[in-house]
Amino acid sequence: MALDRDFLKAAATVVEQYVRARLAPADTLTGWSLDDRDPDTISALLPFYGWLYRHYFRVQTDGWQHIPETGNVLLIGSHNGGLAAPDTVMMAYDWLRRFGPDRPVYALMEPSIWRLLPGVARLATQVGTLQANSQLAVAALRRGASLLIYPGGLRDVFRPHSQRDRICFYHNTGFIKLALLEEVPIVPLISYGAHDTLIVLADLYPYLAQLHRWGLPWLFGLDPEVWPLYLGLPWGLSPGPLPNLPLPVPLHTRVCPPIIFERCGLAAAHDEAYIEACYHRVCETMQRQLDQLFAEHQPEG
């Protein structure tokens, strides 16, 4: 895993793009515009993420034949590894190297990231990240773009290591309503390995929430939703959803067959019982697929 000249050049480009994004005016790159996605910025960043893909995470991937060459889909994933979310980043890199920067895909991200990590959020905006908002999601799909959503959010990406083999969407059904309303297929994304790039020991949020009820204010005035205790770089043993450097663990990412619902449209998107049934169908399907992926990585005998 030698740091050759090409890697150093690619890393310097990432730093340069980050600084530009960080110094951009405060009212720009806010994650509220589809037009901030910049194919030139994406192309400039690809060599760096390509090096990570090949040499750092040594990614194995399969199932990309399930994504049609044309048309849009709703990519629904379960992710791991803290704020770095290496499986998410490597999935995005695979999309870009297969379909190119000009085939648009947008990802929804927790709005608080623009406040807590403005440089990261603004650079992510140029790559195609939007604030998690239903109107933006609809606008992206109606423009013909695909959409990447991780319904479990921060609780999923920081779920304890003991739950690494579980699909945890915490009954967030917004993505189901979106798929039904816009009549787009759901393509599940799963992964193995990223849960070992950051070892989450426990979620201390219930204790923090109790302290808040007793009068302790939230840091920065934001409810963090999760407060992990984890082992990882660079902090060692650390509490809280801090940014981390993922360990160089091999990843296996998989694109699963599309899920197409029998009923779609406005009426279906307002039928709560049908939404509930579709949600459980997606979770159960993804759990079976994740069980299979984990089984493939268990030692024989």
Secondary structure, 3 states (H helix, E strand, C coil): CCCCHHHHHHHHHHHHHHHHHHCCCCCCCCCCCHHHCCHHHHHHHHHHHHHHHHHHCCCEEECHHHCCCCCCCEEEECCCCHHHCHHHHHHHHHHHHHHCCCCCEEEEECCCHHHHCHHHHHHHHHHCEEECCHHHHHHHHHCCCEEEECCCHHHHHCCCHHHCCCCCCCCCCHHHHHHHHHCCCEEEEEEECHHHCCEEEEECHHHHHHHHHCCCCCHHHCCCCCCEEEEEECCEEEECCCCCECCCCCCEEEECCCECCCCCCHHHHCCHHHHHHHHHHHHHHHHHHHHHHHHHCCCCC
